[in-house]
Amino acid sequence: MALDFVAGCIGGAAGVLVGHPFDTVKVRLQVQSADKPLYRGTHHCFQSIIRQESVLGLYKGIGSPMMGLTFINAIVFGVQGNTMRLLGKDTPLNQFLAGAAAGAIQCVICCPMELAKTRMQMQGTGEKKSSRKLYKNSLDCLVRIYKKEGVRGINRGMLSTVVRETPGFGVYFLTYDVLTRSLGCEPDDLYMIPKLLFAGGMSGIASWISTYPVDVIKSRLQADGVGGVNHYSGIMDCVQKSYQKEGWRVFTRGLTSTLLRAFPVNATTFATVTLFLLYMRGDETGMKDCEPAPQPLRQQQVQPTSL
């Protein structure tokens, strides 16, 4: 159990490093003004951030997901494992239910973490060197929000986060379970790692597609208030105003960068976890999570942050 936790943390950290630039682009595209858009699309957004803010601009807000990584892994692995034990049988449905339970409970850490990440990502938009930084880092961001708005402020977007994470993690676990069974991973399979990479990457894509419109609303709610002006009173108000002003396409804004991020992030996470367990436990024990044969209890590896 301890090795699974450490492996998940290391794998999650690797995933954050690979995927954060795509996440920054996603957030910028999701929350930019419809009247005066700064970016024409994913590629233009990447180019603009690097040109105007340097490569480091793509890594704004990375401290927040890194900071919450350990706690999220502890919650996800603990809840998922205990739920599987309570359900008593390793089936695709139970994998979905266990993943959904883990996704819902880890929102306690995920929501404030993503709030700080979003605020940091929006800071200094279009500036290579921001002349005035409101937040020094992710922790300073949360402290300032707490002082100004209290507990409610640092939990802004909690409901939309729960609505996104609960089915999102369920779909992730279900897809990964189905794919690993279908691909027929074996402990002595020479192609076990590529199969695991593929299963993890496709699981991430399936998870994001299933909940992406909710993620757009969450990002808008968490970015709302930057500059001292609030545009939305809640989830439904955000949905109505966004749809009325920008049409249905607003709910797919940033999807390209998200899907481009989803595959390598999840593939990196699973590869890192697998290699770590292979080294620490040995071949057969380290690969047991990829075996397709039914087992009394089988705990899958999972990416610990927002899919």
Stockholm file with secondary structure:
# STOCKHOLM 1.0

chainA/1-307         MALDFVAGCIGGAAGVLVGHPFDTVKVRLQVQSADKPLYRGTHHCFQSIIRQESVLGLYKGIGSPMMGLTFINAIVFGVQGNTMRLLGKDTPLNQFLAGAAAGAIQCVICCPMELAKTRMQMQGTGEKKSSRKLYKNSLDCLVRIYKKEGVRGINRGMLSTVVRETPGFGVYFLTYDVLTRSLGCEPDDLYMIPKLLFAGGMSGIASWISTYPVDVIKSRLQADGVGGVNHYSGIMDCVQKSYQKEGWRVFTRGLTSTLLRAFPVNATTFATVTLFLLYMRGDETGMKDCEPAPQPLRQQQVQPTSL
#=GR chainA/1-307 SS CHHHHHHHHHHHHHHHHHHHHHHHHHHHHHHSCSSSCSCSSHHHHHHHHHHHHCGGGGGTTTHHHHHHHHHHHHHHHHHHHHHHHHHCSCCHHHHHHHHHHHHHHTHHHHHHHHHHHHHHHHTTTTCSSCSSCSCSSHHHHHHHHHHHHHHHHHTTTHHHHHHHHHHHHHHHHHHHHHHHHHHTCCTTCTTHHHHHHHHHHHHHHHHHHHHHHHHHHHHHHHHTTTTSCCCCSSHHHHHHHHHHHHCGGGGGTTHHHHHHHHHHHHHHHHHHHHHHHHHHHCHHHHTGGGCCSCCSCCCCCCCCSCC
#=GC SS_cons         CHHHHHHHHHHHHHHHHHHHHHHHHHHHHHHSCSSSCSCSSHHHHHHHHHHHHCGGGGGTTTHHHHHHHHHHHHHHHHHHHHHHHHHCSCCHHHHHHHHHHHHHHTHHHHHHHHHHHHHHHHTTTTCSSCSSCSCSSHHHHHHHHHHHHHHHHHTTTHHHHHHHHHHHHHHHHHHHHHHHHHHTCCTTCTTHHHHHHHHHHHHHHHHHHHHHHHHHHHHHHHHTTTTSCCCCSSHHHHHHHHHHHHCGGGGGTTHHHHHHHHHHHHHHHHHHHHHHHHHHHCHHHHTGGGCCSCCSCCCCCCCCSCC
//
